[in-house]
Amino acid sequence: MSAATIDAHPRTAVTNRATLTADLGAVAANTRTIAAHAPGSALMAVVKADGFGHGAADVARTALAAGATRLGVTSVDEALDLRSAGVGAPILSWLNPADADFAAAVAAGIDLAVPSRAHLDAVAAAGSATAPGGPAAGAGPARVHLHLDTGLARDGAPPAEWARLCSAARLAEQRGLIRVDGVMGHLACADVPSDGSNATGRTRFAWGVEVARSLGLRPPHRHLAATAATLTDPRTHHTLVRVGAGLFGIDPSRTVRLRPALTLTAPVVTVRRVRAGTPVGYGHAWTAPETTHLGLLPLGYADGLPRAASGRAEVLVRGRRRPLVGLLSMDQAVVDLGDDEVAPGEIATVFGPGDDGEPTAADWAGWAGTIEHEIVTGIGPRVTRERVAAPAVLRRVR
């Protein structure tokens, strides 16, 4: 042991773990706030990636109780997990390979996004298999949302292929294999409302809807806006808005005050007093400039703390922000406690809504050079999960 370490045997706490607490009351409040910005549109609550790390089923029930009418996820598996949890609301799944288990999705009443002819053929085949009298009679024709690329060059049909996709969809609809319930797209730069690409996206989407109609399709749902556009641009609202990040207190446009719904805490598991000159952690990236107390937190980059935040990040201990020092390790972080003789077992708040001066997910995103979405979705499975809700919401979502 280094001669600079004063305590030969650091005090050790019980090895309880970090805890991530999701405030469902905040989710409910955010849902209502965002819905008020799009009064003429229904709200789809996007609960992909386990509800942005907040618990998909609980978030889904909360958002539905607060005014959402349907749900969105990426994969068929995510949608089927919600069905298994007893969530019966309409669900749209929009990111799947063409060989996904569409038959299971159709049988479970899951709506499916169709970005290509290969996807359309696969979904139509699933619709045939589950149609009344078919080999796996069940839910009937598959409900699809035709997905147009409105400017991101990733998911969605390229404009050059759109008319052919719509024609094939109309034929499949006439054969009773599918029902075209929607047309959808995404905006590339909605977090910057003044960006010119948003006008391009709106124009391309309007064109796509008109092409679909000209070919005989009459989709009742049209949706282009996610959180940022829902909050800033009524021209994008159409019949549906898709809200994911905003449910959890993240507004990419920075125009509306929403309430962060996650709090991450961790116990101080050991405390040691060290002299000036004591180096800390891998690479000795930080050296104590004076005698101080160091606390050890039992979480690191394997638990979702971005290593890129090393040397900048802070946590709240005893009502004061304290710096994390040295490099963040896979399983451990060291906090400089200064003169405070914190006892093992006391709790550090890693991030939260900021009400008590604690860092927020936005702070962590800034320290790591990333976005809040990555912070809240990146918390690992070793961290204990808890959910809390306002009593009125809790009664409705159970």
N, C-alpha and C positions, 0 to 999 in steps of 0.2 A: 504494500500500500504506500502511496506517495507520502513523503514526510510532510507535505504541505496540508495533508488532511488532519484536522484536529481531532475529530471523533473517530476513534479506532473501530467502533462498532456502531454504524448508523442505526437509529431507532427504526424499527420495522412495524408496519401496520398489517392488519388482516388483509389478505390479498383479494379484496373486492374489486370489481372491474368498473370500467367506464360505463356511463349510462347515457343513452340518447332518448330524450323525451319529446314526443310529438304532441303539440297542443291542438287538439281537434277543434276547440273553440275558435282558435285563430283561423283554421281552415274554413270554418263556417262563416266567420266574419268576412274573410277575403272573398269567398264565393258571392256573398251578398253585395259587397262593394263593387266587384267586377260586373256582376249581372246588371247593376244599376247603370253602368256605362253603355250597355247594349240592350236597351229596353225592348227593342223590336225583334230581338233574336233569342232563340233558345241557347242554353249554355251546355256544352259538352265538357265535362270534367275529365281531364287527361290524367290518368293515374298509372302511367307506364313507369318502369323501373321501380317497382314496389312503391308506387305513389311518391316518386322522387325521394325515396328513402324514408317516407313517413308511415308506411304501412298501407298497401293498396286497398284492401277491403275496408278498413276503418275509414280511410279518406273517402272512398267511394260512397259509403253510406252517409258520411257527414255532408259531403257536397250535395248529394241528392236531397237530403233533408233540408239543406239551405237554399235550394232552388235550381240546382242542375237537373237536367232532364235525361241525360244520357252520358255515357262514359267512353273514353278513348284509351287505347293501349297500342303498343306496337305489335307484339306477336300473338299468334293463336294461343300459345301456352299461357300468356298473361291473361288473356280473356277467359280461358277455361278455368284458370285458378280462381278468378272472380266468381264464375258460376259455381264452382265447388264450394266456395265460401258462402253461397246462398244469395249472391247479388243477382237480382233478376232484371235490372234495368237494361235498356238497349246498350249494346257495346259494339264499338267499331274497332277492328284490328287492321292496321294499315302498313305493316312492314313484315312481309313474309317471303320466303323463297317460293317458287312456283310449285314445288313438291311438298309444301306444308300439308298438315292434316286438315284440309278444308272440309272433309266430310264430317269430322268431329265438330268443327266450328259451326257448320250449317245445322247439324242436328241439335246443337246447343243454342241456336238462335243468334249467332254472332254475325254481325255485319262485317263485310270484308272489302278492303280497298283493292282496286284492280288497276295496276299501272302498266300492264302489258297484255298482249294477246295470249302469251303463254299462261299468265295468271288467269285470264278470262276463261280459257279452255279448261283449266284445272278446276276453277270454281264452278263452272257450268256442269262439269262432270260430277262434282260433288252434289250440286243441286239436283241433277238427274237421279243420283243414287238415293237421295233422301226425300224425293218427291213422293206424294201419296201413290202407293202402288209400286214404288221402286224397290230395288233389292234391300234397301235399308230405310224403309218408309219412316218419315219423321216430320221434320219441320217444314218441308216444302221447298219452293225455289229459293236459291241463295239470294240474299239481299246484298247488293254491291254498291260501292261508291267509286265511280271512275275517277282516277287520280291523274291530274294533269301537272306536268312540270311547268311551273310558272316563272322559272328563272334561276333555279339552284343547280341544275344539271346533276341531280342525284336521283332520288326516287321520283316516280311519276312518269307518265308517257311523254316523250318529246312531242312538241307541236306537230312535227311532220308525220307522226304516227297517230295523231289524235282522231282524225276523221275515220280512219280504218278501224280503230278500237271502238269508237262509238257505233259504227255500222254493225260490227260483229256483236256488240252488246245488244243492239236492238234486235238482231236476228235471234240471239239466245233468249231474249225476253219474250219474243213472240212464240218461241218454242216452249215456254214455260219453265226454263231451266234457271233463270235468274230474274230478279226484279231490280232495276236500277233505281236506287233510293237516293243517290247523292252524286254530286260532282265536287271534288275537293282540290285544293292546291295549297302551297305554302309561300310565304313572302320571305325574301332573302334578308332584308335590312329593315324590318319593321321596328327594331329597337332604335333606329335613327329615322324618325318620321319624315324628315325632309329629304331623305335619300331618293334620288330619281328612280332607282330600280323598283321602288314600291309602286310608282305609277305604271311602270312596265308590267309588273306582276298583276296589278288590278286589270289592266287592259287585256292581258293575255287570258286571265281567268274569265272575263266577260266574253271574250271571243270563244273560249272553250265551251261555256254554257250555251251560247248561241248555236255553235256547231252541233252540240248534242241535241238541242231542240229541233234544229233543221232536219235532223235524221230520224225524228220521231220519238225521241226520248223525252220523258217528262219527270225528271227527278224532283221530288219534293224538297230535298235538302241541298243547300249549296253552302260551302264553308271554306274560307280562306284565312281568316284572322286567327292568330294565336294571341297570347296575353298582350303583347305590346300593341298590336294593331287594334285589339279590342278596346284598349284604354285610350288610344290616340286617334283612330281613323274610322269614323262611322261608315265611310265608303266601302270598307272591307267586311262589314258585319254580315250581310246576307241573311239567310234563315237560321244559321248556326254560327256560334263562335266556339273555338276550341281553346280551353284555358288549362294550362298545366302549371307552369312556374308561378303564376300569380296566386294560385290556391295556397301556396306555401309561403307567401310574403315576398316573392321576387318579382319586381317590375323591371324588365330589361330596358324599358324606355325612361326610367327614372322620373316619371311624371306624376305618379299616384302613390300615396303613402299606404302601404300594406303592412300587415303584421307578420314578421317571421314566426314560423310555427315550430322550429326545432331548437332544442337546448342540449348541448353536449357537456357533460360533467365528468370529472375523474377524481378519484381520491388521491391525495398525496400519500404514497406508500412508504417512502423513507425521507428523512431529513438529516442533513449533515452540515456542520459548520466548517468552512474551509478558509484558509489564509489567502491573502493577496498572492497572486502568482500561480494559483492552482489552475491547471488546464482542465478542460471539461470535454468529454465525449470524443468520438472518432475524429482523428486528424487534429485534435487539440485546436479546433476552429475558434474557440473562445477561451480566454483566460481571465480569471477573477481579478478585477483591478484593485479590489480591497477585500478585507475579511467580510464574509457574507454567509448566509444560509442557503443551501440548495435543496430543493424538493424534487423528488422523482415522481413523475406521472406515468401510469402503466398503459400508455398508448402511443402509437407512432405512425409511420407512414403505412404500415400494414393495416392500420385501423382507419385510414383515410386522412390523416394529417399530411398535407403536401410537404414533401421535403424541401421544395423550392421556397417555402416560407421560413426556413431556418435563418436565424439572425434578425428576423423582423417580427415574428409572431409574439403575441402576448396572451395571457390568461388572467382571469380575475380570481384573486385569493384574498379572503378577509376584506372584501369591499374595495380592493385596490388592484389596478392592473399591474401585472408583473411580467417581465420579459422571459421568454423561453431562450435558453442560452445553449450554445454549441449546436452541432448538427442534430436535427431530428433523426432518431434511429427508427428501425423497423417497429420496435415494441415500446420505446421509452422516449420521454421528453423530460428535460431538466428545466426547472423554473428557478430563477434567482429571486429569493424571498427577502433579500436585504437583511434588515435587523429583526424582522418578525420571526419569532420562534414558533413557527407553525407546528402543530402536532400531527404526527402521522394519522391518517384517517380523515383529516379535514378535506373539504371539497374545493376543487378548482373548477371554475366555469370556463370551458374552452371557447364556446360561443353560445349565443342566445339571442333574444330579441333586442338586447341593449338597454333594457329598462333600468338596470342597476349599474350601468357603466361597463358591463362585460363586452368583450369583442362580439361582433356579429359574423355571420357567414360572409357578408360583404367585406368585412375587414380581412378575413382570411383569404378571400379571393384576391383582394388587392395585394396582400403580402406575397401571394404565390403567383401573381400574374395570370390569373384565370378568371372564371365566372362563378357566381354563387351556385349555379346548377351543379357544377362539378364538385363543389364542397359538400352539398347536402346529399348528393347521390353516392358519394364515395366512401361513406362511413362503413367500415367492414363488419363482418358477421360476428366477430368476437365481442363487439360492444352490445351490452344489454339494451333491449328496446322496451320502452314504456309508452303508454298512451294516456293522455288526460283530456277531458272535455268539459265544457260548461254543462251543468246538470240538465238544462233543457235540451241540449243537443244530444247528450249521452242517452237520455231516455228514448230519443227517436231513432238512434242508430244501432241500438242493441238488437 
